[in-house]
Amino acid sequence: MSENTKHQVREFYDQIGWSQVGEGVYQNARYEDLRPVSREYIHKCHLRVKQYIAPAGGLLLDAGSGPVQYPEYVEYSKNYKHRVCADISITALKEARQRLGDHGLYVVMDVANLPFQSDAFDAVVSLHTIHHLPMSEHRQAYLDLMRVLKPNRTMAIVNGWHSPRLMTMTEPLIRFARILAGRGRKHKKAWADVDDPTGTFVSKMTPEWLKQELGGALDFEIHPWRSLSTRFLRWFIRPRLGGKFFLRFIFWLEERLPRFFGENGQYPVIVFRKRDAQGRAPKRARTETPRAAAPAARLEEDAGVDRVLQTSINESSFDFPKSASQWFKFRKNRRLFFWWLFHRATSPLRALPDFVIIGAMKGGTTSMFQYLAQHPQVNPPFRKEIKFFDIHFPKGLLWYRAHYPMQMKMKHGALTGEATPYYLFHPLAAQRLAATLPNAKIIVLLRNPVDRAYSHYSHIHRVGREPLSFEEAIEAEPGRLAGEAERIMADPNYSTFTHVHYSYLTRGRYAEQLPRWLERFPRDQMLILPSEDLSREPAATFARALDFLGLAAWAPERFSIFKQGSYGQMNPATRARLVEYFRPYNQSLYDLLGIKFDWDK
């Protein structure tokens, strides 16, 4: 941080920002709407950070802690051994000591230059701090916070966007309201430094900047912390005009559309995940509490509150909660938001699928779905992969139905259906789908497992999610997947990056997956096709699918190959080894189906 900006920030918070203007209320509270009508909404927003970090642990780093001024902030570290409060303001740390006592450890520091060892903290939180840094130091601050976080852990960073779309749309209304109230334009406060345009505040970023600068370096998700600005709340949320109910509705929308409100609202919470040596991300928290860490060095006031913590604590590992998935990609199309609200409101009037393509991944499922979607008697859903029976099942059947066309459109033998290739591999998808759609027809495309594994790896490697070579990745696979299926079976809400993406060989053991489906669906309700047939003879293979679904004969103008990846040749020695590896699994599949595929060469 530049010395000038550092001095401004420290001076402001020591002299003004963290000075109390009432019982437990700081001057900095002017940036929050604490009126009774907004209190419930603000309270729930403040607690959001807690759901993205572990419920318990050894050390929690609060970078830019301030005085930990709100009760909800104290809750973050309630079940941790110590909360390390790190801030540039000594006044803030003194106030934090009054609140936390011996539970806290207090460090004067600059968040752009952390004085801690790597892999030292079980969780990291930072609220409204990084935007005090010059923009040139933002990236390094995020990287340094990730450095001190332990592997397989999460950190939650709350910041404000520069010109967030939702609040930018309301600015004309606020200006008009100010004119009606006779207040005119908003002026700078007397304490603001008009000679320095950077001021004490604030170098805010945009979602585009975050993705460009950190997307290739760190694993993160963007969720809403609070979508509405304080200006909006104070001008438009009124108790006599149903303000409290309006805020409840906004909070409900934020929970159900996290990607949209996270990227377009005022304040996001950015959740970073640090992978372990095997590339595994943090998982959903368990109920057990890990052993407490040994106390770190105490930073006492009489020592100037400026010594640094250098102790790294070794903790027993535990799983972390995973946030809501990022399936809904609004991008910059605001109309899509209202379109989705309409679909949710009309969910009970919408159809359920007649057919489901369940896999396998990299087996031609996209091509088959696209051919079917073009058929005159097929009304396709909103998207190919809805991922309901694997990842989004807790969201409920109405959420699932919202993706499909209205029942009134399903006339003259029209069908609808989806294609999610993870269903075949997911341990719970078969029983969920059978219980929900017992009459649905199931289509399975099976590809030579050697080719499928290499195509799968090449895709994951190309998009930057796999740092290992193919040979290293398949060697690491058993360790990466150890216990993952059991965790999914034990916790229906459990979601795992590793099981989805690093299952190169395991997904090709089809004889282990198909019995779950054959036990629940009659054989004549399932169509199992080799992917090679769809590639070599697309017209004949597609005709088999149409006959299976009871659709009229038809063919697209061209049988294009969708999502065809390009990658180099597999090492011949590796291929030979994998052919032998899959030989017994393939034989089990042939015995199960009574069909022999030409794969063992």
C-alpha positions in Angstrom: 0.0 0.0 0.0 1.4 3.5 -0.8 2.5 5.4 2.2 0.2 8.3 1.5 -2.9 6.1 1.2 -1.8 4.0 4.3 -1.5 7.2 6.3 -4.9 8.4 5.2 -6.6 5.2 6.1 -5.0 4.8 9.5 -5.6 8.5 10.4 -9.2 8.4 9.3 -10.1 5.3 11.3 -8.0 6.2 14.4 -9.5 9.6 14.6 -13.0 9.4 13.0 -14.1 6.0 11.6 -13.8 4.0 14.8 -14.7 6.8 17.3 -17.9 5.9 19.1 -20.9 8.2 18.6 -23.2 6.3 20.9 -23.3 3.2 23.0 -21.4 0.6 21.0 -22.1 2.6 17.8 -19.2 3.9 15.7 -19.0 6.8 13.3 -18.4 4.2 10.5 -22.0 2.9 11.1 -23.1 5.8 8.7 -22.3 3.2 6.0 -25.0 0.9 7.3 -28.8 1.3 7.6 -29.6 0.4 11.2 -33.2 1.6 11.2 -35.8 -1.0 12.6 -37.4 -1.4 9.2 -34.0 -2.7 7.7 -32.7 -4.4 10.7 -33.9 -7.9 9.9 -32.5 -7.8 6.4 -29.1 -6.3 7.5 -28.9 -9.0 10.3 -29.4 -11.8 7.8 -26.9 -10.3 5.3 -24.3 -9.9 8.0 -24.6 -13.6 8.9 -24.1 -14.8 5.3 -20.3 -14.9 5.7 -20.7 -17.6 8.3 -22.2 -20.1 5.9 -19.1 -20.1 3.7 -16.5 -20.9 6.3 -16.2 -23.9 8.7 -18.3 -23.8 11.8 -15.3 -24.5 14.0 -11.5 -24.6 13.9 -8.3 -23.3 15.4 -7.4 -19.9 14.0 -9.6 -17.6 12.0 -8.0 -14.6 10.4 -10.1 -11.4 10.2 -8.1 -9.2 7.8 -9.1 -5.6 8.3 -11.2 -6.6 11.3 -12.0 -3.1 12.6 -13.5 -3.3 16.1 -15.7 -6.3 15.1 -18.5 -3.8 15.5 -21.6 -5.9 14.8 -22.8 -8.9 16.9 -23.1 -11.0 13.8 -19.4 -10.5 13.0 -18.6 -12.0 16.4 -20.5 -15.1 15.5 -18.0 -16.0 12.7 -15.3 -17.2 15.2 -17.6 -18.4 18.0 -16.4 -22.0 17.8 -12.8 -21.2 16.9 -9.9 -21.3 19.4 -8.8 -17.8 18.5 -9.7 -15.0 16.1 -6.7 -13.1 14.8 -7.8 -9.5 14.4 -5.5 -7.8 11.9 -6.0 -4.1 11.1 -4.0 -1.0 10.3 -5.8 1.0 13.0 -4.7 0.6 16.6 -8.0 2.2 17.8 -9.9 -0.5 16.0 -7.8 -3.2 17.7 -8.3 -1.7 21.1 -12.1 -1.7 20.5 -12.0 -5.3 19.2 -10.1 -6.3 22.4 -13.0 -4.8 24.5 -15.4 -7.1 22.6 -13.4 -10.3 22.2 -11.0 -10.3 25.2 -8.7 -13.4 25.3 -10.5 -15.0 22.4 -8.8 -12.5 20.1 -5.2 -12.1 19.0 -4.4 -8.5 17.8 -2.0 -7.5 15.0 -1.3 -4.1 13.5 -0.7 -4.8 9.8 -1.3 -3.9 6.2 -3.5 -6.4 4.4 -1.3 -6.1 1.3 1.7 -7.4 3.2 0.6 -10.2 5.6 3.3 -11.1 8.2 2.0 -14.7 8.6 3.4 -18.0 7.6 1.8 -19.9 4.7 -1.0 -22.4 5.4 -1.5 -21.0 8.9 -5.3 -20.3 9.2 -8.4 -22.6 9.2 -10.5 -19.8 7.7 -10.1 -16.2 6.5 -12.7 -13.4 6.4 -12.3 -9.9 5.3 -15.1 -7.3 5.2 -14.9 -4.0 3.3 -11.1 -3.9 3.5 -9.4 -4.6 0.2 -11.1 -1.7 -1.5 -9.0 0.6 0.7 -5.9 -0.5 -1.2 -4.8 1.1 -4.4 -6.1 -0.9 -7.4 -2.6 -2.0 -8.3 -2.4 -4.0 -5.0 -5.7 -5.7 -5.1 -4.5 -8.8 -6.9 -1.6 -9.3 -4.6 -3.8 -8.9 -1.5 -6.1 -11.7 -2.7 -3.1 -14.0 -3.5 -1.5 -13.3 -0.1 -4.7 -14.0 1.8 -5.0 -17.3 -0.1 -1.3 -18.0 0.8 -1.9 -18.0 4.6 -5.1 -20.1 4.3 -4.6 -23.8 4.9 -5.1 -26.2 2.0 -8.7 -27.6 1.6 -10.1 -24.5 3.4 -12.2 -21.5 2.4 -12.1 -17.8 2.8 -14.9 -15.2 2.4 -14.2 -11.7 1.2 -16.8 -9.0 1.2 -16.2 -6.0 -1.0 -18.2 -3.5 -3.0 -18.5 -3.4 -6.8 -17.7 -0.3 -8.8 -21.0 1.0 -10.3 -23.0 -2.2 -9.7 -25.7 -2.7 -12.3 -28.7 -2.9 -10.1 -27.9 0.1 -8.0 -26.8 2.1 -11.1 -30.3 1.6 -12.5 -31.8 3.1 -9.3 -29.6 6.2 -9.2 -31.9 8.4 -11.3 -34.7 7.5 -8.9 -32.6 8.5 -5.9 -31.6 11.8 -7.6 -35.2 12.6 -8.4 -36.2 11.8 -4.8 -33.5 14.1 -3.5 -34.8 16.9 -5.7 -38.3 16.4 -4.5 -37.0 16.5 -0.9 -35.2 19.8 -1.6 -31.8 18.3 -0.9 -30.2 18.6 -4.4 -26.9 16.9 -5.2 -24.9 15.0 -2.6 -21.8 16.8 -1.4 -18.5 15.5 0.1 -18.2 15.5 3.9 -16.0 18.0 5.6 -13.5 15.4 6.6 -12.9 14.1 3.1 -9.6 15.1 1.5 -10.7 17.1 -1.6 -7.1 17.6 -2.6 -6.5 13.8 -3.1 -8.9 12.3 -5.5 -8.1 8.8 -4.3 -9.2 9.9 -0.8 -9.4 7.5 2.1 -11.9 5.4 0.1 -12.3 3.5 -2.2 -10.8 1.5 -5.1 -13.6 -0.8 -6.0 -13.4 -3.4 -8.7 -15.9 -5.0 -11.1 -16.8 -8.6 -11.6 -15.1 -8.5 -15.0 -11.8 -7.3 -13.4 -12.0 -10.0 -10.7 -12.5 -12.8 -13.3 -9.8 -11.5 -15.6 -7.2 -11.0 -12.9 -7.9 -13.9 -10.6 -9.9 -16.4 -12.7 -6.9 -18.3 -13.8 -5.0 -18.2 -10.5 -7.7 -18.8 -7.8 -10.8 -20.9 -7.5 -13.7 -18.7 -6.4 -17.4 -18.1 -6.6 -19.4 -14.8 -6.4 -22.5 -14.7 -4.1 -24.6 -11.8 -2.7 -23.7 -10.4 0.6 -26.1 -7.5 0.3 -27.6 -6.4 -3.0 -29.1 -3.0 -1.9 -27.0 0.0 -1.2 -27.4 2.1 2.0 -28.6 5.0 -0.1 -31.3 2.9 -1.7 -32.4 1.5 1.7 -32.6 4.9 3.3 -34.5 6.5 0.4 -37.0 3.8 -0.5 -37.4 1.4 2.3 -40.2 2.8 4.5 -42.1 0.9 7.3 -45.5 2.2 6.2 -44.9 1.2 2.6 -44.2 -2.5 3.3 -40.5 -2.0 3.5 -39.8 -5.0 5.7 -41.8 -7.3 3.4 -40.0 -6.0 0.4 -36.6 -6.7 2.0 -37.7 -10.2 2.8 -38.6 -10.7 -0.8 -35.2 -9.3 -1.9 -33.4 -11.7 0.5 -35.4 -14.6 -0.9 -34.4 -13.7 -4.5 -30.8 -13.3 -3.5 -30.8 -16.8 -2.0 -32.3 -18.3 -5.1 -30.4 -16.4 -7.7 -27.0 -16.0 -6.1 -25.0 -15.6 -9.3 -27.1 -12.7 -10.6 -27.4 -10.8 -7.4 -23.7 -11.5 -6.5 -22.5 -10.0 -9.7 -25.0 -7.2 -10.1 -25.8 -6.1 -6.5 -23.9 -3.7 -4.3 -21.9 -6.0 -2.1 -20.7 -9.5 -3.1 -19.2 -12.1 -0.8 -16.4 -13.8 -2.8 -15.8 -17.3 -1.7 -12.3 -18.6 -2.4 -11.4 -22.3 -2.1 -7.8 -23.5 -1.6 -7.2 -27.0 -3.0 -5.1 -29.6 -1.3 -2.1 -31.4 -2.9 -4.5 -33.8 -4.7 -6.5 -30.9 -6.2 -9.5 -31.5 -3.9 -11.6 -28.5 -2.9 -13.2 -27.9 0.5 -16.3 -29.9 1.1 -19.5 -29.6 3.1 -18.9 -29.2 6.8 -19.4 -32.1 9.1 -20.9 -31.8 12.6 -17.8 -32.8 14.5 -15.6 -30.1 15.9 -11.8 -30.3 15.2 -9.3 -30.3 18.0 -8.4 -26.8 19.2 -5.0 -25.4 18.1 -2.3 -24.6 20.6 -2.4 -20.9 21.5 -0.5 -18.7 19.2 1.8 -15.9 20.4 -0.3 -13.2 22.3 0.0 -9.7 20.9 -0.2 -7.4 23.9 -1.1 -3.7 23.9 2.0 -2.9 26.0 4.1 -4.2 23.2 2.6 -1.7 20.8 0.1 -4.2 19.3 2.5 -4.4 16.3 4.3 -7.7 16.6 3.5 -10.3 14.0 2.1 -13.8 14.3 4.5 -16.3 12.8 3.2 -19.6 14.3 1.7 -22.1 12.0 -0.8 -24.5 13.8 -1.3 -28.0 12.6 -5.0 -29.0 12.8 -6.9 -32.1 12.2 -8.7 -31.6 8.8 -12.4 -31.2 8.5 -14.8 -30.6 5.6 -16.1 -27.1 4.7 -19.5 -26.1 3.5 -19.9 -25.5 -0.2 -22.0 -22.7 -1.5 -24.9 -22.8 -3.8 -23.9 -23.9 -7.3 -23.4 -21.4 -10.2 -25.6 -22.9 -12.8 -27.6 -19.8 -13.7 -25.5 -17.7 -16.1 -27.2 -14.4 -16.6 -24.1 -12.7 -18.0 -25.3 -9.2 -19.2 -28.9 -10.2 -20.3 -31.1 -8.5 -17.7 -34.3 -9.7 -19.4 -33.3 -13.3 -18.5 -33.7 -12.4 -14.8 -37.4 -11.6 -15.3 -37.8 -14.5 -17.7 -36.7 -16.8 -14.9 -39.0 -15.3 -12.4 -41.9 -15.9 -14.7 -40.8 -19.6 -15.1 -40.6 -20.0 -11.4 -44.0 -18.5 -10.8 -45.5 -20.8 -13.4 -43.7 -24.0 -12.3 -46.8 -26.0 -11.4 -48.2 -25.5 -14.9 -45.1 -26.9 -16.6 -44.3 -30.3 -17.9 -41.9 -32.9 -16.6 -39.5 -34.7 -18.9 -40.5 -37.7 -21.0 -36.9 -38.8 -21.6 -33.6 -38.3 -19.9 -30.1 -38.8 -21.4 -28.0 -39.8 -18.4 -24.5 -40.2 -19.8 -21.8 -40.9 -20.3 -19.7 -37.7 -20.1 -17.8 -37.1 -23.3 -19.9 -39.8 -24.9 -21.9 -37.8 -27.4 -24.8 -36.7 -25.1 -24.7 -33.1 -26.4 -25.0 -34.2 -30.0 -27.9 -36.6 -29.3 -29.7 -33.9 -27.3 -29.3 -31.3 -30.0 -30.6 -33.7 -32.7 -33.6 -34.5 -30.5 -34.2 -30.8 -29.6 -34.6 -30.0 -33.4 -37.3 -32.6 -33.9 -40.7 -31.1 -34.6 -42.3 -33.1 -31.8 -39.8 -32.2 -29.1 -40.1 -29.1 -27.0 -36.7 -28.8 -25.3 -36.1 -27.4 -21.8 -34.3 -24.1 -21.0 -30.9 -25.9 -21.1 -29.4 -29.3 -21.9 -27.9 -30.1 -18.5 -30.3 -29.2 -15.6 -28.3 -31.3 -13.1 -31.3 -31.7 -10.8 -31.0 -35.4 -9.8 -27.3 -35.0 -8.9 -26.4 -31.5 -7.7 -29.6 -29.4 -7.4 -32.0 -32.0 -6.0 -32.4 -30.0 -2.7 -34.0 -27.2 -4.6 -37.1 -29.2 -5.1 -39.4 -30.3 -7.9 -40.8 -26.9 -8.7 -37.3 -25.6 -9.4 -36.8 -28.5 -11.8 -40.2 -27.9 -13.6 -39.4 -24.3 -14.1 -36.9 -25.3 -16.8 -39.5 -27.0 -19.0 -42.2 -25.8 -21.4 -45.8 -25.2 -20.3 -48.1 -28.3 -20.3 -50.5 -26.5 -22.7 -47.7 -26.7 -25.4 -47.3 -30.4 -25.0 -49.8 -31.4 -27.7 -50.0 -33.9 -30.5 -47.5 -36.3 -28.9 -44.9 -33.7 -28.1 -42.1 -34.7 -25.8 -39.5 -32.9 -23.7 -36.4 -34.1 -22.0 -32.9 -33.2 -20.8 -29.4 -34.6 -20.8 -27.1 -34.5 -17.8 -24.2 -37.0 -18.2 -23.3 -36.9 -14.5 -26.5 -38.8 -13.7 -25.0 -42.1 -14.8 -22.1 -41.8 -12.4 -23.8 -40.1 -9.4 -24.6 -42.7 -6.7 -28.1 -41.2 -5.8 -29.3 -40.0 -9.2 -30.9 -43.4 -10.2 -33.1 -43.7 -7.1 -34.0 -40.0 -7.2 -35.0 -40.1 -10.9 -37.0 -43.4 -10.5 -38.9 -42.0 -7.6 -39.7 -38.7 -9.4 -40.1 -39.9 -13.0 -40.9 -43.6 -13.0 -42.2 -43.6 -16.5 -39.4 -41.6 -18.1 -37.4 -43.3 -20.9 -33.7 -43.4 -20.3 -31.0 -43.1 -23.0 -27.4 -44.1 -22.3 -24.5 -43.5 -24.6 -21.4 -45.5 -23.7 -18.0 -44.7 -25.2 -14.8 -46.7 -25.3 -13.6 -46.0 -21.7 -10.0 -45.5 -22.8 -11.0 -42.8 -25.3 -13.6 -41.3 -22.9 -11.0 -41.0 -20.1 -8.5 -39.2 -22.3 -11.2 -36.9 -23.8 -12.5 -36.1 -20.3 -8.9 -35.3 -19.1 -8.2 -33.1 -22.1 -11.3 -31.0 -21.5 -10.6 -30.5 -17.8 -6.9 -29.7 -18.5 -7.8 -27.3 -21.3 -10.1 -25.2 -19.1 -7.4 -25.0 -16.4 -8.9 -27.3 -13.8 -6.3 -30.0 -14.0 -2.7 -29.2 -13.3 -1.4 -32.8 -13.7 -0.4 -34.7 -16.8 -2.7 -37.4 -17.9 -0.5 -40.2 -16.5 -0.1 -38.3 -13.2 -3.9 -37.6 -13.0 -4.9 -41.2 -13.4 -2.3 -42.3 -10.8 -3.7 -39.7 -8.4 -7.4 -40.6 -9.1 -7.8 -43.3 -6.4 -6.6 -40.9 -3.7 -8.6 -38.0 -5.0 -11.8 -40.0 -5.1 -11.3 -41.9 -1.8 -14.5 -41.7 0.3 -16.3 -39.3 -2.1 -19.1 -41.7 -3.1 -19.6 -42.6 0.5 -19.9 -38.9 1.5 -22.5 -38.4 -1.2 -24.5 -41.3 0.0 -24.3 -40.1 3.6 -25.2 -36.5 2.9 -27.7 -35.9 0.1 -26.7 -32.2 0.0 -23.0 -33.0 -0.4 -21.5 -31.6 -3.6 -17.9 -32.3 -4.7 -15.7 -30.9 -7.5 -13.4 -34.0 -7.3 -16.1 -36.6 -7.9 -17.4 -34.6 -10.9 -14.2 -33.7 -12.6 -11.4 -36.0 -11.5 -13.1 -39.4 -12.2 -11.4 -40.2 -15.5 -11.1 -43.9 -15.2 -13.9 -44.6 -12.6 -16.6 -43.2 -14.9 -15.5 -45.7 -17.5 -16.4 -48.7 -15.3 -19.9 -48.8 -16.6 -20.7 -52.2 -15.2 -20.5 -50.6 -11.7 -23.0 -47.8 -12.6 -25.6 -49.4 -14.9 -27.0 -51.9 -12.3 -28.4 -49.0 -10.3 -30.5 -48.0 -13.3 -31.4 -51.5 -14.4 -32.7 -52.3 -10.9 -35.1 -49.4 -11.1 -36.2 -49.2 -14.8 -37.4 -52.0 -17.0 -34.9 -53.0 -19.7 -37.4 -51.9 -22.4 -37.5 -48.4 -20.8 -33.8 -48.0 -21.4 -31.9 -47.5 -24.7 -28.1 -48.2 -24.4 -26.1 -47.2 -27.4 -22.4 -47.2 -28.2 -21.1 -43.7 -28.8 -19.0 -45.0 -31.7 -22.3 -45.9 -33.6 -23.5 -42.3 -33.2 -20.2 -41.0 -34.6 -19.9 -43.5 -37.5 -23.6 -43.9 -38.4 -25.4 -40.9 -36.9 -28.6 -41.3 -39.1 -29.2 -45.0 -38.2 -28.4 -44.5 -34.5 -30.6 -41.4 -34.3 -33.4 -43.4 -36.0 -33.1 -46.0 -33.2 -33.5 -43.2 -30.6 -36.6 -41.9 -32.4 -38.2 -45.3 -32.6 -37.4 -45.9 -28.9 -39.1 -42.6 -27.9 -42.1 -43.2 -30.3 -41.3 -40.1 -32.4 -42.0 -39.8 -36.1 -39.1 -40.5 -38.5 -37.2 -37.3 -39.1 -33.6 -36.2 -39.5 -31.8 -32.9 -39.2 -30.2 -31.3 -42.3 -26.7 -32.2 -40.9 -25.5 -34.4 -38.2 -23.0 -32.0 -36.8 -20.8 -33.1 -33.9 -21.4 -30.7 -31.0 -18.7 -29.9 -28.4 -16.0 -31.9 -30.2 -12.7 -31.3 -28.5 -9.3 -31.2 -30.1 -6.3 -32.7 -28.4 -3.1 -34.6 -29.1 -2.6 -38.4 -29.3 -2.4 -40.4 -26.1 0.9 -42.0 -25.3 0.8 -45.5 -26.9 2.2 -47.1 -23.7 -0.4 -45.4 -21.6 -3.2 -46.5 -24.0 -2.0 -50.1 -23.9 -2.0 -50.1 -20.1 -5.5 -48.7 -20.0 -6.8 -51.2 -22.5 -5.7 -53.9 -20.1 -7.0 -52.0 -17.1 -10.5 -51.8 -18.6 -10.6 -55.3 -20.0 -12.2 -57.0 -17.0 -14.6 -54.1 -16.5 -15.7 -54.3 -20.1 -16.2 -58.0 -19.9 -18.5 -57.4 -16.9 -20.4 -54.9 -19.0 -20.8 -57.4 -21.9 -22.1 -60.0 -19.5 -24.5 -57.6 -18.0 -26.0 -56.3 -21.2 -25.5 -59.4 -23.5 -23.8 -57.0 -26.0 -20.1 -56.9 -26.9 -18.6 -53.6 -27.9 -15.4 -53.4 -30.0 -13.4 -51.7 -27.3 -10.6 -54.2 -26.3 -7.9 -53.1 -28.7 
